[in-house]
């Protein structure tokens, strides 16, 4: 998780440096590998399946099943969650995770590994999504810092079906109902580009992008078009973070809107200062950035803005920065957002807004990560120490922050449904997702191993 984030920031810095220097060589061709004959597909995904990042291609983080009522730890695997990549599930509840100390791509069910790609041979892999035909789409990277990556497709038993090589894939690709794959990558000869592939791995179209026009995660609107957010990069090609809509049939950019024009520092590479977009069933688009929550109509017109608070910064005028993980949409239409304030305690809060942008309630806790919601409208949050708060504490810049090991289940009205206190040595932190049986998947530590070795814990009702 940490290496992936560091690598992403390093790539951005390298692109900026290269943009100011000459001497670039000729573009490298992108090879088109042969496409093996696919194996028979597994069953198709259903509404309850958490089959991609934030549950579905609209990125709602709202499961189609109900979560636990009397939670307990069921089992765990040595595994990781990663920024922009959840553990994901096929319809038979097979989980695709970053497995083991080396974070290799693996398939597990009920805590038992089904197959694991050997990291030494296969390099780093990240799970992206399960297609409607049951295939697994992933990002693969060859071993070594100077290696190339590829968008890959695997059968349910872990056999590579095809791959589309690129220099680097930025963020998490999106797979639509037809199996088409959309992603932002560093494509040889085209700098950064936004590409569409067919279900068999052939290129459909590409949109050339500038060095700052990176789309970490996209969403698919109910009309089938792509909604993407562009961060505010160091080259300042936009006035601020931007949200846009793209026609998936023609690659035409239908509209784009600047989310906000504030920035914290001219030196900040703001790769995540606009959240992945979240799209409601009626096509309304929600985006979170450092200063607020924004709602847009399907045609791009702004519906409303919610700003949590206002203050002054030493180097600029404007709202005090806050950071939001991607919002979640409840089945009743509420929008749930995690806030993070730069205060002495690095406090966090969870807020609920209605579909008109009105604040329904706010809960101040040391929450960790983005909220997820079940079919009954219950919101789930972890409450461990936050990594940045832990780093600042180690530098004596804030008070020491100890892990709380609490998972919260919060009703749609903001009241507590239950609190689950995990054993202290597990250091339970973030709730990543929910499997097809309503169990929560949370990150924690291995109490009997390396203190920095992470595990994924399944939390649910007794079996």
Long-range contacts (C-beta under 8 A, 24 or more apart in sequence): 1-80, 1-81, 1-82, 1-83, 1-98, 1-103, 1-454, 4-82, 4-83, 4-85, 4-124, 4-126, 5-83, 8-170, 8-171, 8-271, 9-269, 9-271, 11-168, 11-170, 11-186, 12-214, 12-233, 12-234, 12-269, 12-271, 13-269, 15-186, 15-191, 15-192, 15-211, 16-211, 16-233, 16-234, 16-235, 16-269, 18-211, 19-211, 19-235, 27-188, 27-189, 27-190, 28-167, 28-188, 28-189, 29-188, 29-189, 30-164, 30-165, 30-166, 30-187, 30-188, 30-189, 31-165, 32-164, 32-202, 33-162, 33-163, 33-164, 33-165, 33-201, 34-162, 35-161, 35-162, 35-200, 35-201, 35-202, 36-160, 36-161, 36-162, 38-135, 38-155, 38-161, 39-155, 39-156, 39-157, 39-159, 39-161, 41-133, 41-134, 41-135, 41-156, 42-90, 42-91, 42-92, 42-134, 42-156, 43-90, 43-91, 43-92, 43-134, 44-91, 44-132, 44-133, 44-134, 45-90, 45-91, 45-130, 45-131, 45-132, 45-134, 46-91, 46-436, 48-375, 48-436, 49-89, 49-90, 49-91, 49-130, 49-436, 50-86, 50-87, 50-88, 50-89, 50-433, 50-434, 50-435, 50-436, 51-88, 51-89, 51-90, 51-129, 51-130, 52-86, 52-88, 52-128, 52-129, 52-130, 52-172, 52-174, 52-175, 53-84, 53-85, 53-86, 53-88, 53-128, 53-129, 53-172, 53-217, 53-276, 54-86, 54-276, 54-278, 54-326, 54-328, 54-370, 55-372, 55-433, 55-434, 57-129, 57-174, 57-175, 57-176, 57-177, 57-219, 57-220, 58-219, 58-220, 58-221, 58-222, 58-278, 58-279, 58-280, 58-281, 59-217, 59-219, 59-276, 59-277, 59-278, 59-279, 59-326, 60-278, 60-279, 60-280, 60-328, 60-329, 60-373, 61-278, 61-326, 61-327, 61-328, 61-329, 61-370, 61-371, 61-372, 61-373, 62-328, 62-329, 62-330, 62-331, 62-372, 62-373, 62-374, 62-375, 63-372, 63-373, 63-374, 63-375, 63-434, 63-438, 64-375, 65-374, 65-375, 65-434, 65-436, 65-437, 65-438, 66-374, 66-375, 66-376, 66-378, 66-438, 67-374, 67-376, 67-378, 67-380, 67-409, 67-434, 67-438, 67-439, 67-440, 67-460, 68-409, 68-438, 68-439, 68-440, 68-459, 68-460, 68-461, 69-418, 69-461, 70-418, 70-461, 70-462, 71-407, 71-409, 71-418, 71-420, 71-440, 71-459, 71-460, 71-461, 72-420, 72-459, 72-460, 72-461, 72-462, 73-422, 73-426, 73-457, 73-458, 73-459, 74-111, 74-439, 74-458, 74-459, 74-460, 74-463, 75-110, 75-111, 75-457, 75-458, 76-111, 76-444, 76-455, 76-456, 76-457, 76-458, 77-108, 77-111, 77-113, 77-455, 77-456, 78-446, 78-449, 78-453, 78-454, 78-455, 78-456, 79-103, 79-106, 79-108, 79-454, 79-455, 79-456, 80-443, 80-454, 80-456, 81-430, 81-432, 81-443, 81-454, 81-456, 82-126, 83-272, 84-171, 84-172, 84-216, 84-217, 84-276, 85-126, 85-127, 85-128, 85-172, 86-432, 86-433, 86-441, 87-127, 87-432, 87-433, 87-441, 87-456, 88-127, 88-128, 88-129, 88-130, 88-433, 89-130, 89-433, 89-435, 89-436, 90-130, 90-134, 90-136, 90-156, 91-130, 91-134, 91-436, 93-435, 93-436, 93-437, 94-156, 95-435, 95-441, 96-127, 96-130, 96-136, 96-138, 97-127, 97-456, 98-125, 98-126, 98-127, 101-450, 101-453, 105-138, 107-136, 107-156, 107-158, 111-458, 114-157, 114-158, 115-157, 115-158, 117-158, 119-143, 123-147, 125-152, 126-172, 128-172, 128-173, 128-175, 129-173, 129-174, 129-175, 131-175, 131-179, 131-199, 132-177, 132-179, 133-179, 133-199, 135-161, 135-179, 137-173, 137-175, 137-181, 139-169, 139-173, 149-185, 151-181, 151-183, 151-185, 151-197, 151-201, 153-201, 162-200, 162-201, 163-201, 164-197, 164-201, 164-203, 170-214, 170-215, 170-216, 171-214, 171-215, 171-216, 171-217, 172-216, 172-217, 174-217, 174-218, 174-219, 174-220, 174-226, 176-220, 176-224, 176-248, 180-204, 180-248, 182-218, 182-226, 182-248, 184-209, 184-214, 184-215, 184-216, 184-218, 184-228, 194-228, 194-246, 196-248, 196-251, 205-250, 205-251, 206-251, 207-246, 207-251, 207-253, 210-235, 210-237, 211-235, 212-236, 212-237, 212-238, 213-237, 213-238, 214-271, 216-271, 216-272, 216-276, 217-276, 217-277, 217-326, 218-276, 218-277, 219-276, 219-277, 219-278, 219-279, 219-285, 220-248, 220-279, 221-245, 221-279, 221-283, 221-285, 221-298, 222-279, 222-281, 222-282, 222-283, 223-283, 223-298, 224-248, 224-249, 225-254, 227-277, 227-279, 227-285, 228-277, 229-259, 229-274, 229-275, 229-276, 229-277, 229-287, 230-274, 231-270, 231-271, 231-272, 231-273, 231-274, 232-263, 232-270, 232-273, 232-274, 233-269, 233-270, 233-271, 234-269, 240-289, 241-270, 241-273, 241-274, 241-287, 241-289, 242-274, 243-274, 243-277, 243-285, 243-287, 243-294, 243-296, 245-285, 245-298, 245-300, 254-300, 255-299, 255-300, 256-300, 257-296, 257-300, 257-302, 259-287, 259-289, 259-294, 260-289, 260-290, 260-291, 260-292, 260-294, 262-290, 262-291, 262-316, 262-318, 262-319, 262-321, 263-316, 264-290, 264-313, 264-316, 264-321, 265-315, 275-324, 275-325, 275-326, 275-327, 276-326, 278-326, 278-327, 278-328, 278-329, 278-335, 280-329, 280-333, 280-355, 284-355, 286-327, 286-329, 286-335, 288-324, 288-325, 288-326, 288-327, 288-337, 289-324, 290-321, 290-322, 290-323, 290-324, 291-318, 291-319, 291-321, 291-322, 292-319, 293-324, 293-327, 293-335, 293-337, 293-353, 293-357, 295-355, 295-357, 303-357, 304-356, 304-357, 305-357, 306-353, 306-357, 306-359, 308-339, 308-351, 309-341, 325-369, 325-370, 325-371, 326-370, 327-370, 327-371, 328-370, 328-371, 328-372, 328-373, 328-379, 329-373, 330-373, 330-377, 330-379, 330-412, 331-373, 331-375, 331-376, 331-377, 332-377, 332-412, 334-360, 334-377, 334-412, 336-371, 336-373, 336-379, 337-371, 338-367, 338-369, 338-370, 338-371, 338-381, 340-386, 344-398, 344-399, 345-389, 345-398, 345-399, 345-401, 346-386, 346-388, 346-389, 346-392, 346-398, 346-401, 348-386, 350-379, 350-381, 350-410, 352-379, 352-412, 352-414, 360-413, 360-414, 361-413, 361-414, 362-414, 363-410, 363-414, 365-408, 366-401, 366-404, 367-408, 368-429, 368-430, 369-429, 369-430, 369-431, 369-432, 372-431, 372-432, 372-433, 372-434, 374-434, 374-438, 377-411, 377-412, 378-409, 378-410, 378-411, 378-412, 378-417, 379-408, 379-409, 379-410, 379-411, 379-412, 380-407, 380-408, 380-409, 380-410, 380-431, 380-434, 380-440, 381-407, 381-408, 381-410, 381-431, 382-406, 382-407, 382-408, 382-428, 382-429, 382-430, 382-431, 382-442, 382-443, 383-407, 383-408, 384-427, 384-428, 384-429, 384-430, 384-444, 385-429, 403-427, 403-428, 403-429, 405-444, 407-431, 407-440, 407-442, 407-459, 420-459, 422-457, 422-459, 423-447, 426-455, 426-457, 428-457, 432-456
